[in-house]
Amino acid sequence: GKSKTPVYIEILNGKIEIKDAASLWGKGVEETTEFIYREYGKAVGNLVIGPAGENLVKFASIMNDKHRAFGRGGVGAVMGSKKLKAIIARGREKIKIYDRERLKAVVYEANKVIKGNPITSKALPQFGTAVLVNVMNEFGMLPTRNFREGQFEGADDISGEAIAHEYLVRKTGCWGCIIQCSRLTKVENREGEGPEYETVWSLGANLGISDLKEIIIANYYANDLGMDTITLGGTLAAAMELTDKGIKDTGITFGEVDKLLKYVEDIAYRRGIGDELAEGVYEFTKKYNAEEYAMHVKGSTFAAYDPRGAQGMGLGYATSPRGACHLKAGYSVGQEVLGAPKRIDRFVATGKGSIVARAQNVSAYLDSLTVCQFASFAVSEFLWARILSAITGIEFEGEDLVYIGERIFNLERLFNMREGFDRKQDRLPERLLKEPFKSGPSAGKVVELDKMLDEYYEYRGWDKNGKPYDWKLKELGLLK
Ligand code: SF4
């Protein structure tokens, strides 16, 4: 169902009420969240949409505590379509822990491995996720100007090191996490969280922009308007390339930083060309018969890792249930580039089918546990299994979690198949399959997708068309 007028949902100690939100409609995420803090205190759980969600921008996000985003997939537009401005929740009941002493001991062990791992103890806390800007640039995998190049001449200027040097107030992070990879930044009189790696890339290198101050402000804008910065940048990059190629004058081209903030606002409020861009990269480029410039999978734009420099990442993007999302792709870049948990050859396609499938299963169980994938650079499935056992009193082994992840991934596949998806949608843009970089450390490579896809389907127990065999579904308890 949906409401005729703006509302928010209040859940207090198990009692649910639908409240009038007319005075909040049209307000930004910050102002709405401030209202919630005033009414309910800061310890209240909150989910809020901004004007982008209200205006049904296809990549509107749902925000939490002002700066945290449920970014991908346009979930903010779903709330907007129901005239639902916010959900707030608070309860008094304690979470039951089966064996608190055992939990303390395993968490102590997990914290120890996090502190002993160079990525989770040094790189992420010191420079935040944007530490990856220079790393990916060095590997020739920092997508630049809509994936036309793999290295950006302005990488240093938008790096985690530059943020730390010029705009950092202090590091911050999610509740209870000792890594603290987020950044509290300040530009002029405004403070906010971020930008994360994906955002400095999507609004920076991918648009040919190296003005860090403007990127940070654009990130604040996008958060307040409630928009996914990855898709925002991916869509703007396509608009810039269409201008560049003379296909459609969108009024903006690569490097035009002075227009960035206006375009961010125009998209959220669906003004002028912003109304077309608010439909997302696929619909926008289709209108001008220019789909080849839309860097997307299943309608969802890419994250900040060019797969021509990491074959497994290409396979992961292609088979991810929600398109080119790094977190659903299995993040094999961890192994292929960062060497975590162990290094594999990034340019080799053979053997990636099984590696990517397993990595996707791992991502699926991590999401299901609602734990952070960064922590898993250090924490293995054996430790997560012991943590879950201590909390629930049910004994899990590491492989049980991977099995649960595989079950989730297959269920998502069945959901997509019901909506008409099959092998045809497990594709990458032609640019990644046919246009190698001319220079840089990833020069001369394209993604060998078809070769990996066959191997991947076979490992997964899916047929040539990407449909799970009945025996696989029975093995996973998804078919009687
Ligand atoms: S939980 Fe993950 S995202 Fe949050 S601060 Fe820790 S490492 Fe960063």
Residues whose N, C-alpha, C, O or C-beta is under 5 A from the ligand:
A	BS01	SF4	T172 G173 C174 C177 I179 Q180 C181 S182 C372 F374
